[in-house]
Amino acid sequence: MSEETTDLSCAEFQAQLPDLIGSGENIADHAHLLKCENCSALLRDLETIAEAARQLFPIVEPPDELWAQIESAMQSEEAASDS
């Protein structure tokens, strides 16, 4: 990691945090987190909140026939508008 990355203030790190989290990479070993308990605690809190949200709103896969139904409805609308 570059010196620029290791010498971030908390404000600078927290400004970058959404992009770091959004990258999908494991940021637990980020140099700032290794030396800053406040930002480490913030990240743990955010992870706890994200996990609670996943439990409240689980990802539901649509039924296999959904796209066929959508395509059929679109074709029906198209045929009705051509008439």
Buried (B, 14 or more C-beta within 10 A) or exposed (E): EEEEEEEBEEEEBBEBBEEBBEEEEEBEEBBBBEEBEEBBEBBEEEEEEEEEEEEEEEEEEEEEEEEEEEEEEEEEEEEEEEE
